[in-house]
Amino acid sequence: MTNYPITNEYDHPSLTFPAAQCGNTVPNAIVGRAVHETRYTWLVRLKKFGGDGLCVLVDSNWVLTAASFIARDKNPSLWNVLVDNNPYGVDKFVVDISFRGEKHDIAMVKLDRGVAISEVSPACLPDYNEDFIGQTCIIFQRTETRNETTLVQVLDNVSCFRALDRQLERFELCAMVKGLDSCQSGETGPVMCQSRDRWVVVGVVHNNVTYCPDTPLLFTKVSYYLNWIQKVKQLYT
């Protein structure tokens, strides 16, 4: 695989927005309520008739998702994307060429036009050497009325091997849901961690996941695909 460099400190030269603007949240003050809610404007909904899923805006016109979500129907005209409740069309899907089943389950979605970055903050991509092991992060789940978050802890390879009795692949991220007393299930979106006060997308998945105490979950590890992400954006500018 050709090496497309991405420098540290979120200095992504191919991005079409200033690097300092990635990974922010937007306070959402609601009249008549004491609690100020937070808008994760990089969390977007990829929709078509019959279903939708949670994905991540990573550039002004690029969304990161799981290939398994769009693999059955890759006709862009049938899909749209809600970015901060504003609809956008889909220009094209790009799926990793190695995608098979649950392996290399990652895809890029190009929007039909750019998002106004002055109003929306894309998520940051991780650095090559960021593994987030031991860090408490969040995963998003879509309910009928809102997006909910669940805390997870990123595990090292040894801890994951002990729990699953198999070695992790280099493209896999292993995380354990925290605070569960019994098994739960639901449609799951991205894994997001904080680094230097910015939100970073570290894992993607799309399936009906069952969460159980002491049982890790596996996600597609975004940092493994940084070269591929850069190459896709360069080829389809």
N, C-alpha and C positions, 0 to 999 in steps of 0.2 A: 504494500500500500504506500502510495506516495505521501511524503511528509509535508503537510501544510501547517506551518508554524502558528501557534497561538501563544502570545506572550503572557506573562503573569500580570497580576493586579487588574484582571478583567480588561486588558488593553487589546481588544479584538479589532484588528485593522479592517476586517471585511464588513463589520457591522455598519448599518446606515444610521445609527444614532450614537451620541456621545457615550462612551463606556461608563461614565460616572452616573448615567441615568438608569442603568440596569438594576433589577432586583429590589426596587423600592416598592413600598406600599402606599396607599393613599387613604388618609383618614376620611371617614364618611360620616359627618355629623348629621343626625336625623332629628328634625324638629320634634319636640315633645318626648324625646327619649333621653334618659340620663347617660346611657352608655354610648360612646362613640364607636361605631363599627369600623372595621378595616376592610378596604377593598384591595384584593389581590388582582390588580388589573392585568397581570401576565397570565392569570388563569382564564382560559377560554373554553368555549363549548364548540366542539365540532359536531355538526348536526346533519341528519338527513331524515327522510320520512321513515318512521319506525324506530328511531333511537338517536341517542347522542352520547358523547363522552367528554371527559375533561382532559384538556391538553394544555400545552405551555407555549406562549408567545416568546420567541427567543431573538427576534429581530423585528424590524418594522413591518416586514411582509412574510415572515416565516414562522411556522408553528411546528413544534416537536410533538410527536405522538407515537403510539405503538403501531407497528405495521399490521398486526392482527386485527386492529379495529377497522381498517379501511381495505383490507385485502380482498374481501368478497365483492366489493363494489367500488372500483377506482375511477368511476366516471365523475369528473369534477363538477359537472353541471347539476348533479343530484345533491350536492353538499353545500352547506354554508357554515360560516364561523361567526360566533358571537364574541366580540371583543369589547368588554366593558358594556355589554348590552347593545352594541352597535353591530349590525349584520355586515358581513363581507362575503364575497364569493370566493370560490377556490379556483385557482389557475391551473395547478398541477399537483400531483402526488409523486414523491420520490421515495421508493422503498429500498432498503439495503439489499443488495444483490444476494447476500448470503442468508436472507430470511427464510427459515424453515421451521414451522410450528412455533415453539417457544424460543428458538434460538435466533439471535440477531433481530429481535422483535422491535424494530425502530423504523420510523419513517418521518419525512419532512413534508409539510404542506405549505405550498406557496399561495398566498392570498392574491386576489385579483387587483389589489391596490395596497399602498402602504398605509399603516396606521399612524395617526398623529401622535408622535412620541411626546409632544408637550403635554398630552393628556393621559397617556398610558405608558407604564414602565414595563418593558420586557424583562423576563427573568435573566439572570446571569448564567453563563455556562461555567462549569468547574474548571479549575486549572488541571493540567496533566497529573500533578503529584498530589492532588487533594483526594483523600479516600474517605474522610468523615467518620472513620471507625471510632465507635464509642460515643458519637454525638447523637443527641436527641433531635430528631427531625419530625416533619409532618407529612402525612399523605392525605389527599383529598378524596372525598366520596360525594357523589351527587345524589341528593334525595329529591323528592317531588317538589319541595318548596325552597331548598337552599343547598349550598355546598357546606359539607361538614369536614372537620379535620380530626385526624387521629394521630397520636404520638407514636413514633417508632424509634428504635435505637439501631443504628448501623452496626453490624457485627463483623468481627474479623473472620478470616477463613477457618481458623481452628474451631472457634465456637460454632460456626455454621456447620462444619463437618460433623461435629459431635451430635448436633441436633438432627441433621438430615441424612447422615451416614453416606455422604458423597462429597467429592471435591467441588469447589466452586470453579466455574469457567471464568476466564478473564473478563468476559463481557457481562458477568452477572454481579448484581448488588444484593447482599443479604441483609435483611432487617427484621427485627422482632417488634411486634405491636406491644405497647406497654399498657399495663393496668387492666388486662382482661381477666375475668373470672370464668367465662364460658365462651364457647365458639360463637362467632358472628360472621355474617357474610354480606357482601355488597359490591357494587361496581366501584372500581378503584382507579384513581387518577395518578398524577405524578408524585414522586418523592421530592420534597423540597427541604433544603438545609440552609441555615444561615452561616455566612462567612463574611467577616469584616462588615457586619451590619447590613449585608445584602442577601437577598434570597437567591439561592442557586438551585437549578434543577439537576438532581443527581441520579434519578431513576425514573423510568416510565414503564407502564404496564397497562393492559386493558383486558380484563376478564372479571368474571364474578368470583372474587377472592373470598375464601373462608379463612377467617382469623381465629386462631386457637391459642390458648396459653402455652407458652414454651415451644411454639412451632414457628420457625422463621418463615418469612416470605421472600421470594426471589423476584427481582426487578431487572430490567435491562439497564446496565451501567453506562450512564451518559458519557463519562470521561473516556471510556474506551473508544468512542465514536467521534471524538473531536476532529480528527483529520477528515473523516467522512462528511461531517456536518459542514466543515469549511469548503470541502471540494464541491458539495452539492450547491452551496450558495454562489460559488464562483462560476460554476457551469451554467446556472440558470438565473443569472442576474437580469 
